[in-house]
Amino acid sequence: MEYIRVTKENIEKEHICCAIANNNDIQVSSKKAWLLDRFDEGLVFLKSKERGKCFIEYIPAENAWVPIDADGYMYIDCLWVSGSLKGHGYSTDLLNACIKDSRKKNKSGICILSAAKKRPFLSDPKFLEYKGFKVCDESDCHIQLWYLAFSDDGTIPRFKECAKHPHTDETGYVLYYTNQCPFNAKYVPVLEKTAKDNGIEFRAIKLDTKDRAQNAPTPVTNYAFFHNGEYVTNEQMNDKRFLKLVNG
């Protein structure tokens, strides 16, 4: 497999894997705009040359859009291989590339979100354990922070308190989200319309700065759904899933 690093210079012509290819689609344009603002902060987006969902996205943890204390570490936003590309060792290729780059940049290690059991849009804990990662912290909603240390200097990543104990004082349904996930640009407005049409109390809160994301009341910031203050899920919803959730 040949891999391509997406940069400021080639992002307009490159397919970014996790959304459709048409640059005029709001999902693609929103994600690419988000990436463009992160490249100067050290973000790396490495993807397969072959079209498909096969990529890794990582950034120095101090610039990650998640509430963690992990200075000196690299944080993996997303490691994704799907469909016919699974089972060929591409996840290992991408992770190894991240490890090599992180060591070269004198990082203390790598960290990433997961859970004890596989959850949608989170890395597979079995894969992480196989690669030597360990759990270093866990939130009340059972989202875990995993890490792979390069040395024994004693530095261990941790959730900030707001992420370790996710809660909001708002009533009804509340969604925290960012443009890191391209699907939000399409489906958040769908949820807002669905809620309005059905008289559902709903508010979407866009985390549009690093500071807001790093202090959000959730360990997952690209998509975090709450109901009456309690964390519900990080799985993206369309109108049907939303109504199913509301109606029980």
N, C-alpha and C positions, 0 to 999 in steps of 0.2 A: 504494500500500500504506500502510495506517495502522499505526503502531507503538505499543506499550504498554510503559512502563517498570514492571517488577515491583518492588514495594517491600514494606516491612513491613505497610503498610496494606492492600494488595490481594493479597498472595501466596496467601492461603488460597482465594481464588475464581478465581485465574488458572491457566490451563493452562501448564505450564512447558516445553512443546514436545518435550523430549527423552525423555519417558516417557509412559505412559498417563495419562489424565485423572483417574482415581479417586484421591482424596486418601487413601483407606484402603489403597491399594497401598503396600507397603514401599518400592518404588522411588521413588515420588513423595514420600512423607513424609520419607525420608532425604535426598533432594536439597533439599527445601524447608527442612528443618532446617539443612542445611549453608549454604544461602543466607542464612537469617535471621541466622546468626552472622557473616556476612561483610559485611552491608550497612553496619554501623557502621565497617568498615574501608575503605569506599569502593567496594565492589563495585557494578557496574551490570549489570543484566540487562534487555536491550531485546529485545522479541520482536514478531512480527507479530500484529496483531489477528486475522487469519485463522488458523484452526487449522492447524497443520502445523509441521514442523521448520524454523523460520526465526527465528534469534536470534543475538545476540552477548552474550557475558559477559566483562567485563573489570574489572580491579582495579589500584590502584597497585602497582607491581612490588615494593615493599618488603613488601607484604602478600600477595603471590602465594604459592601453595603449590607452588613449584618452586624448585630450588637454582640461583638466578641472582643475580648482582650487577648490579642495574639500577636503583638508586635514582634517582628523578626521572623514570622512565619509567612508562608505563601498560603493563600486561601483559594480553594477550587470552587468557583461559582457553579460549574456544571461539567460533568463528564458523561457524555451521552453517546451510546452506540445502539442502534435499533434496527429492526427489520432483518433483511438478508445479510446485513453486515455483522450481525452477532455471531459469536463462536469462532472468530478467526484471529483472536489475539489483539484486536485493534485497541481495546480498552487498555491493555498492558502497554502497547506502543505509546499511546497518548500519555498515560500516567508516567511512564519512564521518561518521556520527553520533559514533562513537568518537573520531575525529580532532578534530572540532569541540569535543567535551567535554574532551578531553585538552589541547588548546590553551588552552581557557578556564581550565583548572586549572593552567596554566603548567608543563605537563610538558615534558620534553626530547624526547619522542618516544614511540613505541609499539614493543613487541616481542612476539613470538609464536613458538611452536614449529612446525617443519615439517621437511622433509627434501629431499634433492636430487630424489627422485622421490616422487610422491604415495603416502602411506601411510594406512591406515585410521585414522580418528579424529584425523588431523592436517590442518592447513590445506594447501590446494593451493599448491605453490611457484610454479606458473605464474601464478596469480592474484596472489600476493604480489609477484612480480617485476614484473608488469604495473602494480601500484599503487605501485611505487617502493621496495619493501622490499629490503634487502640482507642477506646472511648475515654475521653478526658472530662466530659461534663454532660449533663442531661437536664433538659427543661421539664417543667411540670406536665407539659403536653407530650412528653416522651420523645421529643426530637433530641437527637444526640449530636454532640460535637466530637468528631474523631480526629486523631492526629498521628502523624508519622514523624518521629523526631530523628534528626540527623546526628545528634550528639547527646551527651548526658549532662548538659549544663543546668538542668533543673527547670527550664522554662516550659510550662505547660499551658496551652490555650484554655480560656474559660469563657463562658457566657457572661455577659453583663447581667445584672439583676433583672432588668426589664425583659430580657429574653429568657432567663431562667424561670421567671414566674410570669408568663404571659397573661395579661388581663387588660381590659379597657373598661372605663366607667360608663361607656355609652350603651344605650338600650337598642334593641332591635338587631338587625344584621349589619355588620360593619366589615368592610374589606380593606385591608392594607395591601398596597401593591406598588410595583415599580415598572419601568419600561425595560428592565432587564429581560423579562419574559415577553417575547413578541406577541403572544396570543392575547395579552391584556388589552392591547390597543383596540382589538376587535370585540372582545367579549365583556369587558367592563361596561361599555355603553349598553350592551345587550342586557346585562343584569340591571342596570339603572332603569332602562325602559320597562323591563319585565316587572320590577318592583313597583314602579309608578302605575303601570296598567292594572296591577293586582292589589294595590293598596297595602303593600308590604313596606314596613319601616326599614329602610336600607340607606347606608351611606358608604361611598367609596372614597378612601383617603389615599391619595397618591403621594408616595414618598419620593420627592423630586430632588432631594439633595443627599449627599453622603451623610451629613450630620443627622438629618431626620431619620435616615435608615439605620444608622448606628445607635440610635436611641429609641427605636420603635419597640412597642410592647409585644414583640414576637421574635422567636429565633429564625423564622423564615420570613423574609421581607419581600421577595418577589411576588408572593401571593399568600395572604394569611386571612382566613375567614373566621369571624367571631360572631357569636350570638349572645346577646345580653351579657356581654363582658367576657364570656368564656371562649377560648380558642376551639375551633371546630375542625378545620382542615387546611391543608396547603394545596389541595387538588383543584385545578382550574375548573370552572363550571360554565356551562351554557345555560340557556333559559330553562330547558327541561330538567336538568340536574338541580338547578336552583329551586324550582317549584316543588320537585320531589323532596328536597330537604325541608322546605318550609312546611309542606303538607304531611310530613312524617312518613 
